[in-house]
Amino acid sequence: MPRKKQAKTKPRKRSKKSGIAGWVIIFLTIFIMVFVLSMLMTPSEVTVVQTERGVVRVQILNGCGASGAGDEMTRALAESSNQIFFDVIDRGNADVYNFDKTLVIDRRGDKEAGHFSKPAYQVAHLLSTGPDELLIQRLSDNLLDIDVTIIVGADYKSIINNMKRGKTAVES
């Protein structure tokens, strides 16, 4: 009897598509498992601790004529306190440049009763200004919602140096 010829079978070639699909399935499976485990391990309640931080809306006017005095005061305010955020919403020049001392003008206080607002007290304390340098002058059209105006006087460098050292009027 003649021998039957066996049909030669060629080994199957793996297609690249099936290899990539396998890796994608493995990756997605691992990704889903990690996601599910992270959801199970997350605490049910998350406690967020917020510190109260006051916001004072400030206008800074250069009243001494020194170039960059308003910018220096703005930087000093930004670096000065972690309890108060000073939102400098307007910077410019005062109408005149003859201010020897820095003034703090309260835009929210009650002039008739002589009551200063809390933001004005905070700024005056931080700048170590005396009682003669804290004024109340409300704006008839306070469109920018300004709390306090600071008119930077010729004494601004000593005020900034005191702020950097952490001195206030009470400590001086």
C-alpha positions as CSV (number, residue, x, y, z in Angstrom):
1,M,0.0,0.0,0.0
2,P,1.2,3.2,-0.9
3,R,1.8,5.6,1.7
4,K,-0.5,8.6,2.0
5,K,1.1,11.9,1.8
6,Q,0.5,13.9,4.8
7,A,-0.5,17.4,4.1
8,K,2.0,19.8,5.4
9,T,0.5,22.4,7.7
10,K,2.1,25.7,7.9
11,P,2.6,27.1,11.4
12,R,0.1,29.9,11.9
13,K,1.6,33.3,12.1
14,R,0.5,35.5,14.8
15,S,-0.9,38.7,13.6
16,K,0.3,42.0,15.2
17,K,-3.2,43.0,15.8
18,S,-4.0,40.2,18.1
19,G,-0.8,40.9,20.1
20,I,-1.7,44.6,20.5
21,A,-5.3,43.8,21.4
22,G,-4.1,41.4,24.1
23,W,-1.9,44.1,25.7
24,V,-4.7,46.6,25.5
25,I,-7.0,44.2,27.3
26,I,-4.4,43.5,30.0
27,F,-3.8,47.3,30.5
28,L,-7.5,48.1,30.8
29,T,-8.0,45.3,33.2
30,I,-5.2,46.5,35.5
31,F,-6.5,50.1,35.2
32,I,-10.0,49.1,36.2
33,M,-8.7,47.1,39.1
34,V,-6.6,50.0,40.4
35,F,-9.5,52.4,40.0
36,V,-11.9,50.1,41.9
37,L,-9.4,49.5,44.7
38,S,-8.7,53.2,45.0
39,M,-12.4,53.9,45.4
40,L,-12.7,51.2,48.1
41,M,-9.8,52.6,50.0
42,T,-10.9,56.2,49.9
43,P,-12.2,57.4,53.2
44,S,-15.9,58.1,53.2
45,E,-15.6,61.6,54.7
46,V,-13.0,64.1,53.8
47,T,-12.3,66.9,56.2
48,V,-11.3,70.2,54.7
49,V,-9.8,72.7,57.1
50,Q,-10.2,76.2,56.0
51,T,-8.6,79.1,57.7
52,E,-10.4,82.4,57.8
53,R,-8.6,84.8,55.6
54,G,-9.9,88.3,55.3
55,V,-9.9,90.1,51.9
56,V,-9.2,93.8,51.9
57,R,-9.8,95.6,48.6
58,V,-7.1,98.3,48.3
59,Q,-6.4,101.3,46.1
60,I,-2.7,102.5,46.2
61,L,-1.9,106.0,45.2
62,N,1.7,107.3,44.9
63,G,1.6,110.6,46.9
64,C,5.4,111.2,47.2
65,G,6.4,111.2,43.6
66,A,9.2,108.6,44.0
67,S,9.2,106.3,41.0
68,G,7.9,102.8,41.9
69,A,6.8,103.7,45.4
70,G,3.3,102.3,44.8
71,D,4.7,99.1,43.3
72,E,7.0,98.6,46.3
73,M,4.0,99.1,48.7
74,T,2.0,96.6,46.7
75,R,4.7,94.0,47.0
76,A,5.2,94.7,50.7
77,L,1.4,94.2,51.3
78,A,1.4,90.9,49.4
79,E,4.3,89.6,51.4
80,S,3.2,91.0,54.8
81,S,0.4,88.8,56.1
82,N,-1.0,85.3,55.8
83,Q,-4.2,86.3,57.6
84,I,-5.2,89.0,55.3
85,F,-5.3,89.0,51.5
86,F,-4.8,92.4,50.0
87,D,-6.6,92.7,46.7
88,V,-5.0,95.7,45.1
89,I,-7.6,96.7,42.6
90,D,-6.3,100.1,41.6
91,R,-2.9,101.7,41.5
92,G,-2.1,105.2,40.3
93,N,-0.8,108.6,41.3
94,A,-2.3,111.0,43.8
95,D,-3.3,114.4,42.6
96,V,-0.3,116.0,44.3
97,Y,3.1,114.6,45.3
98,N,3.6,116.4,48.6
99,F,2.6,113.7,51.1
100,D,5.4,113.4,53.8
101,K,3.5,110.6,55.6
102,T,1.6,107.6,54.3
103,L,-2.2,108.0,54.8
104,V,-4.8,105.3,55.2
105,I,-8.2,106.4,54.0
106,D,-11.2,104.3,55.1
107,R,-13.8,104.1,52.3
108,R,-16.3,102.1,54.4
109,G,-16.3,103.8,57.9
110,D,-19.0,106.0,59.4
111,K,-17.7,109.5,59.4
112,E,-20.5,111.0,61.5
113,A,-20.1,108.5,64.3
114,G,-16.3,108.3,63.9
115,H,-16.2,104.6,63.5
116,F,-13.5,103.1,61.3
117,S,-14.0,99.9,59.4
118,K,-12.1,96.7,60.4
119,P,-10.1,96.7,57.1
120,A,-9.0,100.2,57.7
121,Y,-7.8,99.3,61.2
122,Q,-6.0,96.3,59.9
123,V,-4.2,98.2,57.2
124,A,-3.3,101.1,59.6
125,H,-2.0,98.6,62.2
126,L,0.1,96.8,59.5
127,L,1.6,100.0,58.2
128,S,2.2,101.4,61.7
129,T,0.4,104.6,60.9
130,G,-0.6,106.9,63.7
131,P,-4.1,108.1,64.4
132,D,-3.5,111.3,62.4
133,E,-2.8,109.3,59.3
134,L,-6.1,107.3,59.4
135,L,-9.0,109.2,57.8
136,I,-12.6,108.4,56.8
137,Q,-13.6,109.6,53.4
138,R,-16.4,107.6,51.7
139,L,-16.7,107.6,47.9
140,S,-20.0,108.8,46.4
141,D,-19.6,106.3,43.6
142,N,-17.4,103.4,44.8
143,L,-17.7,101.4,41.6
144,L,-14.5,99.4,42.3
145,D,-15.8,98.5,45.8
146,I,-12.7,99.8,47.5
147,D,-12.3,99.2,51.3
148,V,-9.2,101.2,51.9
149,T,-7.1,103.7,49.9
150,I,-3.4,104.0,50.8
151,I,-1.6,107.2,49.7
152,V,2.1,106.4,49.8
153,G,4.0,109.2,51.4
154,A,7.7,110.0,51.6
155,D,8.1,107.7,54.6
156,Y,7.2,104.6,52.6
157,K,10.7,103.0,52.8
158,S,10.7,103.0,56.6
159,I,7.2,101.6,56.6
160,I,8.1,98.8,54.3
161,N,11.2,98.0,56.3
162,N,9.1,97.8,59.5
163,M,6.7,95.5,57.7
164,K,9.5,93.2,56.6
165,R,10.8,93.1,60.2
166,G,7.3,92.4,61.5
167,K,7.1,95.5,63.6
168,T,3.8,97.3,64.1
169,A,2.9,100.6,65.8
170,V,2.3,98.8,69.1
171,E,5.7,97.1,69.1
172,S,7.7,100.2,68.0
